């Protein structure tokens, strides 16, 4: 793939930086973007909106959440690329889940007519094969791995106004640390060369994410609408 040692080191540094300090991802990208690009490697930011649900909770409904991360397109052949990176901000889950007792009688009574929004926060790592067509369309498919770093149930109910009573419970210990599944989608490059990418992906989780689950398996599902913005690629091309 002809990636230099310097580019590989920078790639690793930025990857770990994004995972450890997600708030600084945009700044790091702008500072190092041009150093991570070449004719064999494109680096950029990837973000948009995801519509997610939990397969195995029939009484729940889908919910939307923003996602943001960074990507690398590594050229393997003329039209074939390896697309990877880290979706640093990635919240999966569902809404309208029936409430359950939390052990406080007065709170349980108040929340009995409410519902729950479940937020599962992951670092997601796509490992897709990406095939670029001559008309600027591209197809991508492959596995996706997820590392759970937070899980919460948000209880909502109405007392005087809509959702004016909220209670949050930490459910991290009830969920497995790792998720995995398959994803695929289609996208389009808006301009020739190093223009923005827009597209959609669908993720189908294959792992039962709930620990010690004796009921129906629980799987993540998500439909992503995204925009990919190359960082520094245009500058590198101009210098070349």
MARFI-312810 format. One record per residue (C-alpha): x, y negated, z negated; residue in one letter. Coordinates in steps of 0.05 Angstrom, whole numbers, plus 5000, padded with zeros to 4 digits. Layout:
// MARFI-312810
<xx: X&yy: Y&zz: Z&r: a> $
...
// end
This chain:
// MARFI-312810
<xx: 5000&yy: 5000&zz: 5000&r: x> $
<xx: 5063&yy: 4956&zz: 5000&r: x> $
<xx: 5048&yy: 4919&zz: 4935&r: x> $
<xx: 5110&yy: 4887&zz: 4905&r: x> $
<xx: 5134&yy: 4902&zz: 4835&r: x> $
<xx: 5122&yy: 4829&zz: 4816&r: x> $
<xx: 5049&yy: 4833&zz: 4839&r: x> $
<xx: 5039&yy: 4898&zz: 4802&r: x> $
<xx: 5065&yy: 4869&zz: 4737&r: x> $
<xx: 5021&yy: 4807&zz: 4745&r: x> $
<xx: 4961&yy: 4852&zz: 4760&r: x> $
<xx: 4972&yy: 4890&zz: 4695&r: x> $
<xx: 4982&yy: 4827&zz: 4654&r: x> $
<xx: 4918&yy: 4795&zz: 4681&r: x> $
<xx: 4878&yy: 4859&zz: 4671&r: x> $
<xx: 4896&yy: 4864&zz: 4597&r: x> $
<xx: 4887&yy: 4789&zz: 4588&r: x> $
<xx: 4817&yy: 4793&zz: 4616&r: x> $
<xx: 4797&yy: 4849&zz: 4569&r: x> $
<xx: 4827&yy: 4817&zz: 4507&r: x> $
<xx: 4809&yy: 4745&zz: 4520&r: x> $
<xx: 4748&yy: 4744&zz: 4565&r: x> $
<xx: 4735&yy: 4669&zz: 4551&r: x> $
<xx: 4799&yy: 4651&zz: 4587&r: x> $
<xx: 4786&yy: 4691&zz: 4650&r: x> $
<xx: 4771&yy: 4633&zz: 4696&r: x> $
<xx: 4832&yy: 4593&zz: 4675&r: x> $
<xx: 4879&yy: 4653&zz: 4682&r: x> $
<xx: 4850&yy: 4668&zz: 4751&r: x> $
<xx: 4861&yy: 4597&zz: 4776&r: x> $
<xx: 4933&yy: 4597&zz: 4749&r: x> $
<xx: 4955&yy: 4664&zz: 4776&r: x> $
<xx: 4907&yy: 4676&zz: 4834&r: x> $
<xx: 4956&yy: 4657&zz: 4890&r: x> $
<xx: 5010&yy: 4701&zz: 4859&r: x> $
<xx: 4965&yy: 4762&zz: 4860&r: x> $
<xx: 4947&yy: 4757&zz: 4934&r: x> $
<xx: 4982&yy: 4783&zz: 4996&r: x> $
<xx: 4962&yy: 4813&zz: 5063&r: x> $
<xx: 4951&yy: 4879&zz: 5025&r: x> $
<xx: 4918&yy: 4852&zz: 4962&r: x> $
<xx: 4860&yy: 4805&zz: 4949&r: x> $
<xx: 4844&yy: 4779&zz: 4879&r: x> $
<xx: 4782&yy: 4742&zz: 4858&r: x> $
<xx: 4724&yy: 4730&zz: 4811&r: x> $
<xx: 4660&yy: 4771&zz: 4815&r: x> $
<xx: 4595&yy: 4751&zz: 4781&r: x> $
<xx: 4520&yy: 4746&zz: 4787&r: x> $
<xx: 4458&yy: 4775&zz: 4757&r: x> $
<xx: 4441&yy: 4847&zz: 4739&r: x> $
<xx: 4373&yy: 4879&zz: 4729&r: x> $
<xx: 4382&yy: 4937&zz: 4680&r: x> $
<xx: 4341&yy: 4990&zz: 4646&r: x> $
<xx: 4351&yy: 5054&zz: 4605&r: x> $
<xx: 4328&yy: 5118&zz: 4640&r: x> $
<xx: 4299&yy: 5160&zz: 4584&r: x> $
<xx: 4258&yy: 5106&zz: 4550&r: x> $
<xx: 4193&yy: 5109&zz: 4590&r: x> $
<xx: 4158&yy: 5056&zz: 4548&r: x> $
<xx: 4212&yy: 5004&zz: 4561&r: x> $
<xx: 4220&yy: 4955&zz: 4619&r: x> $
<xx: 4279&yy: 4926&zz: 4657&r: x> $
<xx: 4315&yy: 4863&zz: 4635&r: x> $
<xx: 4362&yy: 4814&zz: 4670&r: x> $
<xx: 4431&yy: 4791&zz: 4647&r: x> $
<xx: 4489&yy: 4754&zz: 4677&r: x> $
<xx: 4554&yy: 4791&zz: 4692&r: x> $
<xx: 4624&yy: 4764&zz: 4705&r: x> $
<xx: 4692&yy: 4794&zz: 4718&r: x> $
<xx: 4750&yy: 4798&zz: 4766&r: x> $
<xx: 4766&yy: 4845&zz: 4824&r: x> $
<xx: 4823&yy: 4870&zz: 4867&r: x> $
<xx: 4815&yy: 4893&zz: 4939&r: x> $
<xx: 4875&yy: 4937&zz: 4955&r: x> $
<xx: 4884&yy: 4952&zz: 5029&r: x> $
<xx: 4894&yy: 5026&zz: 5044&r: x> $
<xx: 4882&yy: 5029&zz: 5119&r: x> $
<xx: 4858&yy: 4982&zz: 5173&r: x> $
<xx: 4785&yy: 4980&zz: 5149&r: x> $
<xx: 4790&yy: 5018&zz: 5084&r: x> $
<xx: 4803&yy: 4986&zz: 5016&r: x> $
<xx: 4804&yy: 5006&zz: 4942&r: x> $
<xx: 4759&yy: 4959&zz: 4903&r: x> $
<xx: 4772&yy: 4956&zz: 4829&r: x> $
<xx: 4778&yy: 4907&zz: 4770&r: x> $
<xx: 4740&yy: 4895&zz: 4706&r: x> $
<xx: 4670&yy: 4868&zz: 4695&r: x> $
<xx: 4687&yy: 4834&zz: 4630&r: x> $
<xx: 4618&yy: 4807&zz: 4613&r: x> $
<xx: 4569&yy: 4863&zz: 4628&r: x> $
<xx: 4506&yy: 4872&zz: 4587&r: x> $
<xx: 4462&yy: 4932&zz: 4601&r: x> $
<xx: 4399&yy: 4954&zz: 4565&r: x> $
<xx: 4324&yy: 4946&zz: 4567&r: x> $
<xx: 4266&yy: 4905&zz: 4540&r: x> $
<xx: 4197&yy: 4918&zz: 4511&r: x> $
<xx: 4221&yy: 4977&zz: 4469&r: x> $
<xx: 4174&yy: 4995&zz: 4411&r: x> $
<xx: 4199&yy: 4975&zz: 4342&r: x> $
<xx: 4219&yy: 5025&zz: 4289&r: x> $
<xx: 4227&yy: 5019&zz: 4213&r: x> $
<xx: 4291&yy: 4987&zz: 4188&r: x> $
<xx: 4282&yy: 5002&zz: 4115&r: x> $
<xx: 4254&yy: 4935&zz: 4091&r: x> $
<xx: 4179&yy: 4942&zz: 4079&r: x> $
<xx: 4160&yy: 4869&zz: 4088&r: x> $
<xx: 4202&yy: 4863&zz: 4152&r: x> $
<xx: 4175&yy: 4929&zz: 4179&r: x> $
<xx: 4104&yy: 4903&zz: 4169&r: x> $
<xx: 4119&yy: 4837&zz: 4204&r: x> $
<xx: 4153&yy: 4872&zz: 4262&r: x> $
<xx: 4102&yy: 4927&zz: 4271&r: x> $
<xx: 4068&yy: 4890&zz: 4329&r: x> $
<xx: 4133&yy: 4866&zz: 4360&r: x> $
<xx: 4182&yy: 4896&zz: 4409&r: x> $
<xx: 4257&yy: 4904&zz: 4419&r: x> $
<xx: 4308&yy: 4881&zz: 4469&r: x> $
<xx: 4368&yy: 4928&zz: 4469&r: x> $
<xx: 4435&yy: 4897&zz: 4490&r: x> $
<xx: 4493&yy: 4944&zz: 4506&r: x> $
<xx: 4557&yy: 4906&zz: 4520&r: x> $
<xx: 4609&yy: 4940&zz: 4563&r: x> $
<xx: 4675&yy: 4929&zz: 4597&r: x> $
<xx: 4659&yy: 4962&zz: 4664&r: x> $
<xx: 4713&yy: 4986&zz: 4712&r: x> $
<xx: 4691&yy: 4999&zz: 4785&r: x> $
<xx: 4734&yy: 5046&zz: 4827&r: x> $
<xx: 4701&yy: 5041&zz: 4896&r: x> $
<xx: 4723&yy: 5057&zz: 4966&r: x> $
<xx: 4705&yy: 4996&zz: 5008&r: x> $
<xx: 4697&yy: 5000&zz: 5083&r: x> $
<xx: 4697&yy: 4935&zz: 5122&r: x> $
<xx: 4660&yy: 4933&zz: 5188&r: x> $
<xx: 4678&yy: 4887&zz: 5246&r: x> $
<xx: 4615&yy: 4844&zz: 5237&r: x> $
<xx: 4637&yy: 4822&zz: 5166&r: x> $
<xx: 4591&yy: 4872&zz: 5133&r: x> $
<xx: 4622&yy: 4922&zz: 5085&r: x> $
<xx: 4600&yy: 4985&zz: 5049&r: x> $
<xx: 4626&yy: 5009&zz: 4981&r: x> $
<xx: 4615&yy: 5069&zz: 4937&r: x> $
<xx: 4649&yy: 5107&zz: 4881&r: x> $
<xx: 4652&yy: 5119&zz: 4806&r: x> $
<xx: 4645&yy: 5066&zz: 4752&r: x> $
<xx: 4670&yy: 5073&zz: 4680&r: x> $
<xx: 4646&yy: 5034&zz: 4620&r: x> $
<xx: 4676&yy: 5021&zz: 4551&r: x> $
<xx: 4624&yy: 5000&zz: 4499&r: x> $
<xx: 4646&yy: 4943&zz: 4453&r: x> $
<xx: 4579&yy: 4922&zz: 4424&r: x> $
<xx: 4507&yy: 4945&zz: 4417&r: x> $
<xx: 4449&yy: 4909&zz: 4385&r: x> $
<xx: 4374&yy: 4914&zz: 4379&r: x> $
<xx: 4338&yy: 4847&zz: 4377&r: x> $
<xx: 4269&yy: 4852&zz: 4346&r: x> $
<xx: 4218&yy: 4800&zz: 4369&r: x> $
<xx: 4149&yy: 4785&zz: 4343&r: x> $
<xx: 4099&yy: 4728&zz: 4341&r: x> $
<xx: 4079&yy: 4695&zz: 4275&r: x> $
<xx: 4055&yy: 4625&zz: 4295&r: x> $
<xx: 4090&yy: 4616&zz: 4361&r: x> $
<xx: 4116&yy: 4664&zz: 4414&r: x> $
<xx: 4177&yy: 4704&zz: 4390&r: x> $
<xx: 4186&yy: 4658&zz: 4330&r: x> $
<xx: 4211&yy: 4715&zz: 4286&r: x> $
<xx: 4275&yy: 4749&zz: 4308&r: x> $
<xx: 4316&yy: 4803&zz: 4273&r: x> $
<xx: 4381&yy: 4833&zz: 4301&r: x> $
<xx: 4407&yy: 4901&zz: 4281&r: x> $
<xx: 4475&yy: 4930&zz: 4299&r: x> $
<xx: 4467&yy: 4999&zz: 4332&r: x> $
<xx: 4540&yy: 5008&zz: 4356&r: x> $
<xx: 4549&yy: 5071&zz: 4315&r: x> $
<xx: 4491&yy: 5105&zz: 4350&r: x> $
<xx: 4521&yy: 5100&zz: 4419&r: x> $
<xx: 4580&yy: 5134&zz: 4453&r: x> $
<xx: 4641&yy: 5092&zz: 4469&r: x> $
<xx: 4646&yy: 5115&zz: 4542&r: x> $
<xx: 4597&yy: 5112&zz: 4599&r: x> $
<xx: 4607&yy: 5136&zz: 4670&r: x> $
<xx: 4567&yy: 5141&zz: 4733&r: x> $
<xx: 4564&yy: 5128&zz: 4808&r: x> $
<xx: 4552&yy: 5062&zz: 4844&r: x> $
<xx: 4543&yy: 5040&zz: 4916&r: x> $
<xx: 4523&yy: 4979&zz: 4955&r: x> $
<xx: 4529&yy: 4934&zz: 5015&r: x> $
<xx: 4558&yy: 4864&zz: 5022&r: x> $
<xx: 4574&yy: 4810&zz: 5072&r: x> $
<xx: 4633&yy: 4761&zz: 5078&r: x> $
<xx: 4605&yy: 4692&zz: 5091&r: x> $
<xx: 4664&yy: 4667&zz: 5132&r: x> $
<xx: 4722&yy: 4699&zz: 5169&r: x> $
<xx: 4787&yy: 4707&zz: 5132&r: x> $
<xx: 4781&yy: 4694&zz: 5057&r: x> $
<xx: 4709&yy: 4670&zz: 5049&r: x> $
<xx: 4661&yy: 4688&zz: 4993&r: x> $
<xx: 4629&yy: 4757&zz: 4990&r: x> $
<xx: 4555&yy: 4767&zz: 4973&r: x> $
<xx: 4520&yy: 4832&zz: 4964&r: x> $
<xx: 4484&yy: 4882&zz: 4919&r: x> $
<xx: 4503&yy: 4946&zz: 4883&r: x> $
<xx: 4464&yy: 5000&zz: 4847&r: x> $
<xx: 4493&yy: 5036&zz: 4787&r: x> $
<xx: 4467&yy: 5104&zz: 4765&r: x> $
<xx: 4494&yy: 5126&zz: 4697&r: x> $
<xx: 4508&yy: 5201&zz: 4691&r: x> $
<xx: 4528&yy: 5203&zz: 4617&r: x> $
<xx: 4479&yy: 5211&zz: 4560&r: x> $
<xx: 4500&yy: 5148&zz: 4522&r: x> $
<xx: 4466&yy: 5164&zz: 4456&r: x> $
<xx: 4504&yy: 5203&zz: 4402&r: x> $
<xx: 4473&yy: 5267&zz: 4374&r: x> $
<xx: 4414&yy: 5260&zz: 4421&r: x> $
<xx: 4362&yy: 5316&zz: 4412&r: x> $
<xx: 4310&yy: 5284&zz: 4457&r: x> $
<xx: 4310&yy: 5265&zz: 4531&r: x> $
<xx: 4378&yy: 5242&zz: 4556&r: x> $
<xx: 4389&yy: 5166&zz: 4557&r: x> $
<xx: 4425&yy: 5137&zz: 4618&r: x> $
<xx: 4444&yy: 5066&zz: 4640&r: x> $
<xx: 4418&yy: 5040&zz: 4706&r: x> $
<xx: 4432&yy: 4973&zz: 4738&r: x> $
<xx: 4419&yy: 4935&zz: 4802&r: x> $
<xx: 4472&yy: 4881&zz: 4813&r: x> $
<xx: 4466&yy: 4818&zz: 4857&r: x> $
<xx: 4536&yy: 4787&zz: 4861&r: x> $
<xx: 4581&yy: 4735&zz: 4891&r: x> $
<xx: 4655&yy: 4749&zz: 4899&r: x> $
<xx: 4702&yy: 4689&zz: 4903&r: x> $
<xx: 4774&yy: 4701&zz: 4926&r: x> $
<xx: 4824&yy: 4661&zz: 4884&r: x> $
<xx: 4887&yy: 4637&zz: 4918&r: x> $
<xx: 4881&yy: 4681&zz: 4980&r: x> $
<xx: 4871&yy: 4622&zz: 5027&r: x> $
<xx: 4934&yy: 4587&zz: 4999&r: x> $
<xx: 4976&yy: 4650&zz: 5009&r: x> $
<xx: 4951&yy: 4658&zz: 5081&r: x> $
<xx: 4966&yy: 4586&zz: 5096&r: x> $
<xx: 5037&yy: 4592&zz: 5069&r: x> $
<xx: 5049&yy: 4655&zz: 5110&r: x> $
// end
